[in-house]
Structure formats: structure tokens, C-alpha cells
Amino acid sequence: MTRRYFGTDGIRGQVGVPPITADFVLKLGWAAGRVIGHRDGSGEVLIGKDTRLSNYMFESALEAGLSAAGVDIRLLGPMPTPGIAYLTRTLRANAGIVISASHNSHHDNGIKFFSGDGFKLDDAVETAIERELERPLETVASAALGKATRLLDAPGRYIEFCKHSLGAGLSLHGLTLVVDCANGAGYQVAPAVFEELGATVIRRGTQPDGLNINVECGSTHPDGLRQLVRETGADAGIALDGDGDRVIMVDHRGQVLDGDQLLWIIARHRHEQGLLDGPVVGTQMSNLGLQLALEGRGIDFERARVGDRYVLELLRARNGMLGGESSGHIVCLDRTTTGDGVVSALQALGAAMDSGRPLADLADGMTLLPQHMINVPIQPGSDPLSDQRISAAVNDLEVRLADAGRVLLRPSGTEPVLRVMVEGDDAARVEELAIELAEQVRSCCGHGAAEPAVND
């Protein structure tokens, strides 16, 4: 069965445009309740959300749908996505549901699920939910309807979990940190974690109004954080995205450390302590500089498809513990089951405190190589990667780059374009080769003018 609604990270779209409507989300709650909400004749599902205004509507819709399926609900309120995964596991719930569109604006929203073990749902379970969506909604008998209660201590439970992830004997005493929560789900818990570990916290992006999530703040807009770190003389800055599962950091000089650099810092520290098992897993978009730096330390590196879901799948298949994406999704499987911005930041800060060196120094040893990426519009449903002319052009570029670079063609997961990426040690040459390859792709199967791209 071809999945109609679920993408790589749940269901997402514009509020008010199908499927992100109240009636669909109600039906989705009912369908999910029938598939994952029951165990041994009973069931309980957690619902958490970020700070979007539309979440009042969708929380109520999910609650109604689950109740109609005979499933009890525990409402967590605003809570980072990884916090919902953690509580789902520790409270022995059947599943956890997150209402969030991550780093997108308030115009968008989405629904994603965690299974009872705190991992994202398997494709087979999502397919089963879609099958239920095709059935007419049938409400259980009145006496069997699900009940809803609110878990009042949810933030405190997650705060303690995050603090524990730092490791015994470490604290953040003496550090001044700027913490930017993107006016999102982490606005309450994230500053509290760092403060309770001893840091002085300067807050940014902690006044959500339902509409300002991710607006000129958070991990996708680090310029304001950089400026505030420099102005205050802080030791570091931490920027979460809207649902708190990704993190970008800023060192004391105001320089941004992306997910690749943070992954390097954490991996090297784990390796030096003899605590790194299996390969480090990145994605097709991970910078070649990360791979070279890790391999220079004798650390195996493998690439998964773009998406933290695929990073996690490969980590579990290879018995690894550490992986991530340049966007800031970092998975520390020795600490938790999913990408967690607060936990990942604590691992980087822990490496700094343990070594007595600032983040800027810990990032040394890895050099990010220049990347240039261009979007080439293509016909929806077309398969340009099967064109032999394009394959020949890619092979030619790979020969010309030799071991000093990399070429990647990747269909976008969100729009009908082909991402053309060239990476190497010379920025001007990388840009020139990317433009050359993009033009070859466009002439073979393009459907409009190529343009600069950003990663999904």
C-alpha cells in the first residue's frame, strides 16, 4: 500500500489545508487509537505539543478521536518532542503523539508518533493507521469511551532526565549561557535544565504568543544568538528549534557550530573516554570534513539517507550510539531514543567541562569543506537519476575531484526539484562545478531555471 499521508516524519502541512484540518486530525486520533492505543484490553496515549496557536484545536481533536476509540489520554501540554518520547517510555504508555511542525512557521503544523519504547513508529504501523483512516469512524459504547487527564509534573520529569544525561560529577557552574528556545516547546524546560545544573542563563525566544514560533530566532536563525553571545560575553549560546529536537550552538567568539561540528565534538570526547561503540552515522549531506576528521581518529563513519529517522535506523542496525545531521538533529542512543536538542547541547558542554577547554577549541581538528547546492526543477514523478547522460556527468566530476571532493544528486522530499550538491576543498571551484553539473541536469530533464538551494 502506498502511504497517502505519512512522510518521513509524520504528517505535516499548512493549517486548514487537508490533511491538516480539525476533522482529519480527529479521524487520525481515532485510527491511531484503534491501531496502537490498546494493549491487554486497555490503553493510554500521551499527547504533547509545541506553542502554535493551532495546537489548541488539534489537541482537542486528537483527544476526541482517541476517546471515541476507547483510549485513555494523558495531556502533557507544551513539551519538547524528545520529552514526549521519554515520558511515553517511562510511563509505559502505548504511544506518544506530538503536535508540531518543528522548525516551520506557525502557518504549518503536523502530527508525529512514538511507539511505547520511545522510538518513532515503524512504516508498517503507519500503514496500518492509514488503512483505518479509510474506514468509517465508529464510536465505542459510552461506558468504554477513553478518559483524559493532565500530567501536571511532565516538565519536571523531563528536566530531571535531561540533567541526569550530563553525567555524574559534572556541572555547569561558572558558565554563562544564552539559551534561545525559538519561542517553541522548550521555552520552559530548557532554561530550567541549564540553570539547575549551575549555569547563569540569558533567555531568548522564551515568550511564545502562538504566532512567533521560529520567527527570527532558534536554530534556523542564529544571527541574533551570535550577537547576544558577543554582547554579553557569554561562554556559549544554544539554539533549539520549535519542537526542541535539534540544536545549533555558538562558541564564545560568536561562531556557529552546526550539527556536524557538534557531532565531532561529542564523538571525539566519547572516543577519548573509550565509550564510543559502533560507527558514527551521518547522512548523505554530512560534510566531508566530518568524515575525514573522524576517520583520522580511527572512528568509523557511515552515511544514511537524509532524515533523523534514517540515521536512527542505521545506528540500530550497526549497533552504534551516536549520529546526526548538519541541521542539528543529533541522536545519542546511550542517553535517549531520539534527537534531543537539550541533551545534545549538554553532551557538548560536558565535553568542554570535562576537558577544561572551550567549545571553540574542541571544534578544532575538523575543517568544514565548502559545499554548493543548487535546485533544478524537474517534472513531478520523473526519475532523472536513471538518465545515463546525468550518470556520465556525475562520474566525470567525481574523476576530476578525485579524493578532494564529493558529488551528490538527491531528489527533494518536499518539492519537485533535484538537489545538485558539489563539495570540495576549493570554494570557487566547487561553485563552478556545481553550476556546470546543474546546467547539464537542466538540459537533460530540467523543468525551469535552476536556483540556489537550502537543505530539507
C-alpha positions in Angstrom: 0.0 0.0 0.0 1.3 3.4 -1.0 1.2 5.8 2.0 -1.0 8.7 1.4 -0.4 10.9 4.4 2.7 9.8 6.3 6.0 11.3 5.2 9.5 10.7 6.7 8.5 12.4 10.0 4.8 12.0 10.5 2.1 14.1 8.7 2.8 17.7 8.0 1.3 20.6 6.1 -0.4 24.0 6.2 -3.1 24.6 8.8 -6.5 24.5 7.3 -5.4 22.7 4.2 -6.1 19.0 4.1 -4.9 16.9 5.8 -4.0 19.4 8.5 -7.6 20.1 9.4 -9.6 19.5 12.6 -11.8 16.9 11.1 -8.9 14.9 9.7 -6.9 15.1 12.9 -10.0 13.8 14.9 -10.2 10.8 12.5 -6.4 10.3 12.7 -6.7 10.1 16.5 -9.4 7.5 16.2 -7.5 5.5 13.6 -4.3 5.6 15.7 -6.2 4.7 18.8 -7.5 1.6 17.1 -4.1 0.5 15.9 -1.7 1.5 18.7 -3.9 2.6 21.6 -4.9 -0.8 23.0 -2.9 -3.4 24.9 -4.3 -6.2 27.0 -7.8 -4.7 26.7 -6.8 -1.2 27.8 -4.7 1.6 26.6 -3.2 5.0 27.2 -1.7 7.5 24.8 0.2 10.7 25.7 -0.3 14.0 23.7 2.2 16.8 23.8 2.6 19.9 21.6 4.6 22.9 20.8 3.4 26.5 21.1 1.5 27.1 17.9 -1.9 28.7 18.2 -3.5 25.9 16.1 -2.4 23.3 18.7 -5.4 24.1 21.0 -7.6 22.9 18.1 -5.6 19.9 17.2 -5.1 18.7 20.8 -8.8 18.7 21.3 -9.4 16.9 18.0 -6.9 14.2 18.8 -8.4 13.8 22.3 -11.9 13.4 20.9 -10.7 10.8 18.3 -8.8 8.7 20.8 -11.6 8.8 23.3 -14.0 7.6 20.5 -11.7 4.7 20.0 -11.8 3.8 23.7 -8.3 5.0 24.6 -7.4 7.0 27.7 -5.3 10.2 27.1 -2.8 12.0 29.2 -2.2 15.6 28.2 1.4 16.9 28.6 0.9 20.5 27.4 3.9 22.3 25.7 6.7 19.8 25.7 9.8 19.2 23.5 9.4 16.3 21.1 12.1 14.2 22.9 10.4 14.9 26.2 7.3 13.2 24.9 9.3 10.3 23.7 11.0 10.0 27.1 7.7 10.1 29.0 6.0 7.7 26.7 8.7 5.1 27.5 8.9 5.8 31.3 5.1 6.0 31.9 4.7 2.7 30.0 2.2 4.4 27.6 1.1 2.6 24.4 2.2 5.6 22.3 3.0 9.3 22.3 1.7 11.9 19.9 3.5 15.1 19.1 1.6 18.1 17.6 4.3 20.2 15.9 5.8 21.3 12.6 9.3 21.5 14.1 11.3 24.5 12.6 8.4 25.7 10.3 6.3 28.8 10.9 3.0 28.9 12.8 1.2 28.5 9.4 2.2 24.9 9.4 1.6 22.0 11.7 2.0 18.3 11.9 1.4 15.1 13.8 4.1 12.5 14.6 4.0 9.4 16.8 6.3 7.5 19.1 5.8 3.9 20.0 5.8 2.6 23.6 9.5 2.2 23.6 10.2 5.8 22.7 11.2 5.3 19.1 9.3 6.6 16.0 6.7 4.3 14.6 7.7 1.6 12.0 6.4 2.1 8.5 4.1 -0.9 8.9 2.3 0.7 11.8 1.9 3.9 10.0 0.5 2.0 7.0 -2.0 0.2 9.3 -3.1 3.6 10.6 -3.7 4.8 7.1 -5.8 1.7 6.4 -8.0 2.6 9.4 -8.4 6.1 8.1 -10.3 4.6 5.1 -12.9 3.0 7.4 -15.9 4.9 8.7 -15.5 6.2 12.3 -17.3 4.1 14.8 -17.5 5.4 18.4 -17.2 2.7 21.1 -20.0 2.3 23.7 -20.5 5.1 26.1 -19.1 3.2 29.1 -16.0 2.3 27.1 -15.0 5.9 26.0 -11.5 7.0 26.8 -10.9 9.5 29.6 -8.4 12.4 29.5 -6.2 13.6 32.4 -3.4 16.2 32.5 0.0 15.2 33.7 0.9 18.2 35.8 4.5 17.2 36.6 5.5 16.4 33.0 8.0 19.3 32.7 9.8 18.4 36.0 10.2 14.8 35.0 11.8 15.7 31.7 14.0 18.3 33.3 15.4 15.7 35.7 16.0 13.3 32.8 18.0 15.9 30.9 20.1 16.9 33.9 21.0 13.2 34.5 22.2 12.9 30.9 25.2 15.2 31.7 26.9 12.5 33.6 27.9 12.1 37.3 30.3 14.6 38.8 29.8 17.3 36.1 28.0 20.6 36.5 27.8 23.9 34.6 28.8 26.1 37.5 30.8 29.1 36.2 29.3 29.1 32.7 27.1 31.9 31.3 24.9 30.6 28.5 22.5 32.3 26.1 19.6 29.9 25.6 17.3 30.5 22.6 14.2 28.4 22.6 12.7 29.6 19.3 9.5 30.6 21.2 8.7 27.0 21.0 8.2 23.8 23.0 11.3 24.2 25.1 10.7 27.7 26.4 10.0 26.5 29.9 12.1 23.4 30.4 15.3 24.2 28.5 16.4 27.3 30.6 15.5 25.4 33.8 17.8 22.5 32.9 20.8 24.7 32.4 20.1 26.8 35.4 19.6 23.8 37.7 22.9 22.5 36.6 24.5 25.7 37.8 24.8 27.9 34.7 23.8 31.6 34.5 21.2 31.6 31.7 20.3 34.6 29.5 17.0 33.7 27.9 16.0 34.4 24.3 12.9 33.2 22.4 11.1 32.3 25.6 7.9 34.4 25.2 5.7 32.4 22.8 2.4 34.0 21.7 1.2 31.2 19.4 2.4 33.0 16.3 6.1 33.8 16.8 7.5 30.3 16.9 10.7 30.2 14.9 10.4 33.8 13.9 13.9 35.3 13.6 15.0 33.0 16.5 16.0 29.5 17.2 18.3 27.1 15.3 17.3 28.3 11.8 18.0 32.0 12.6 21.2 32.1 14.8 22.3 35.6 14.0 20.5 37.1 17.0 22.0 34.5 19.2 25.5 35.2 17.9 25.1 38.9 18.6 23.8 38.3 22.1 26.7 36.0 23.0 29.2 38.6 21.9 27.4 41.4 23.6 27.1 39.6 26.9 30.5 37.8 26.9 28.7 34.5 27.4 30.7 31.3 27.2 28.3 29.8 24.6 24.9 30.0 23.0 22.4 27.3 22.5 19.6 27.5 19.9 16.8 24.9 19.7 14.2 24.6 17.0 10.4 24.9 17.6 9.9 21.4 18.9 13.3 21.1 20.7 14.7 18.0 18.9 17.6 19.9 17.1 20.2 22.2 18.3 22.8 24.7 16.9 25.4 26.2 19.2 27.6 29.3 19.2 31.0 29.5 20.8 32.3 32.3 22.9 33.5 34.2 19.8 30.0 34.1 18.2 30.9 31.4 15.7 28.1 29.0 14.8 28.7 25.3 15.4 26.4 23.2 13.3 25.3 19.7 13.8 28.3 18.2 12.0 30.7 20.1 14.3 28.7 19.2 17.5 28.7 15.6 16.4 32.5 15.8 16.0 32.9 17.3 19.5 30.8 14.6 21.1 32.2 11.7 19.2 35.8 12.7 19.8 35.1 13.0 23.6 33.3 9.7 23.7 36.2 8.1 21.8 38.8 9.5 24.1 37.0 8.1 27.1 36.7 4.7 25.4 32.9 5.0 25.4 32.1 5.1 21.7 30.6 1.9 20.3 29.9 1.2 16.6 30.2 3.7 13.8 29.2 7.4 13.9 26.3 7.8 11.5 25.7 10.9 9.4 23.7 11.5 6.2 24.3 12.0 2.6 24.5 15.7 3.3 27.0 15.5 6.2 30.1 17.5 5.5 33.1 15.5 4.1 35.2 17.3 6.7 33.4 15.4 9.4 34.1 12.1 7.8 37.8 12.8 7.3 38.2 14.1 10.9 36.5 11.0 12.4 38.4 8.6 10.2 41.6 10.4 11.1 40.9 9.4 14.7 40.2 5.8 13.7 36.4 6.2 14.1 34.2 4.5 11.5 31.7 6.8 9.7 28.7 5.7 7.7 26.0 7.7 5.8 22.3 7.2 5.9 19.5 8.8 3.9 18.7 12.4 4.8 16.4 12.4 7.9 17.0 11.7 11.5 14.7 8.7 11.2 17.2 7.0 8.8 20.1 8.0 11.0 18.4 6.2 13.9 17.6 3.1 11.7 21.2 2.7 10.6 22.6 3.3 14.2 20.4 0.5 15.5 21.3 -1.8 12.6 25.1 -1.2 13.2 24.9 -1.2 17.0 26.1 2.4 17.0 25.3 5.0 19.6 26.0 8.4 18.0 24.7 10.0 14.8 23.2 13.1 13.4 22.6 15.7 10.7 24.2 19.0 10.0 20.8 20.7 10.7 21.4 19.8 14.4 19.4 16.6 14.8 21.8 14.6 17.0 21.0 11.1 18.3 22.8 9.9 21.4 21.5 6.4 21.8 23.5 5.9 25.0 21.3 8.7 26.5 17.9 8.7 24.8 15.9 7.2 21.8 15.6 10.2 19.5 17.1 13.5 18.6 17.2 15.8 21.6 18.4 19.4 21.4 18.9 19.9 25.2 20.6 16.5 25.8 22.9 17.1 22.8 23.9 20.5 24.0 24.7 19.0 27.4 26.9 16.4 25.8 28.9 19.1 24.0 29.1 21.3 27.2 30.1 18.2 29.2 33.0 17.6 26.8 34.1 21.2 27.4 33.8 21.0 31.2 35.5 17.6 31.3 38.4 18.8 29.2 38.7 22.3 30.6 38.7 23.7 27.1 36.1 26.0 25.4 33.9 24.7 22.6 35.9 26.7 20.1 39.0 24.6 20.9 37.1 21.4 20.8 35.8 22.1 17.3 39.5 22.3 16.1 40.6 19.2 14.3 37.7 19.2 11.9 37.5 21.6 8.9 34.2 22.0 7.1 34.7 21.8 3.4 32.9 24.2 1.1 29.6 22.9 -0.2 27.5 24.4 -3.0 24.0 23.2 -3.7 21.6 24.1 -6.5 17.9 23.2 -7.0 17.0 22.1 -10.5 13.2 21.9 -11.0 12.0 18.6 -12.6 8.7 17.2 -13.7 6.8 15.7 -10.8 7.2 11.9 -10.8 10.2 11.9 -13.1 13.4 10.0 -12.3 16.4 12.0 -13.5 18.9 9.7 -11.7 18.1 7.0 -14.2 19.3 9.1 -17.1 22.6 7.8 -18.4 23.7 11.3 -19.5 23.4 12.6 -16.0 25.2 9.5 -14.6 28.0 10.1 -17.0 28.3 13.8 -16.0 28.4 12.8 -12.3 31.1 10.2 -13.0 33.2 12.8 -14.9 33.0 15.3 -12.0 33.9 12.6 -9.5 37.0 11.8 -11.5 38.0 15.4 -11.7 37.5 15.9 -7.9 39.4 12.6 -7.1 39.6 12.3 -3.3 39.3 16.0 -2.7 35.6 16.3 -3.1 32.2 14.7 -3.4 29.1 14.9 -5.8 25.6 14.2 -4.7 22.3 14.3 -6.6 19.2 13.9 -4.5 15.5 14.4 -5.2 13.9 16.7 -2.7 11.5 15.2 -0.2 9.3 18.3 -0.2 9.1 19.7 -3.7 9.7 18.6 -7.4 13.4 19.6 -7.6 16.7 17.7 -7.8 19.3 18.9 -5.3 22.7 19.2 -7.0 25.5 19.3 -4.5 29.2 19.5 -5.0 31.7 19.6 -2.1 35.5 20.0 -2.2 38.4 21.9 -0.8 38.2 24.9 -3.1 35.1 27.1 -2.7 35.3 28.8 -6.1 35.9 25.5 -7.9 33.1 23.8 -6.0 30.7 26.5 -7.0 31.8 26.4 -10.6 31.4 22.6 -10.9 28.0 22.7 -9.2 26.8 25.3 -11.7 28.2 23.2 -14.5 26.5 20.0 -13.3 23.2 21.8 -12.6 23.1 23.1 -16.2 23.8 19.6 -17.5 20.9 18.2 -15.4 18.6 21.0 -16.5 19.4 20.5 -20.2 18.7 16.8 -19.9 15.5 16.8 -17.8 15.0 20.2 -16.2 11.7 21.9 -15.9 12.7 25.5 -15.3 15.6 27.7 -14.1 18.0 26.3 -11.5 18.4 28.3 -8.3 20.4 28.2 -5.1 19.1 25.7 -2.6 18.9 25.0 1.1 18.8 21.6 2.6 15.5 19.9 3.5 
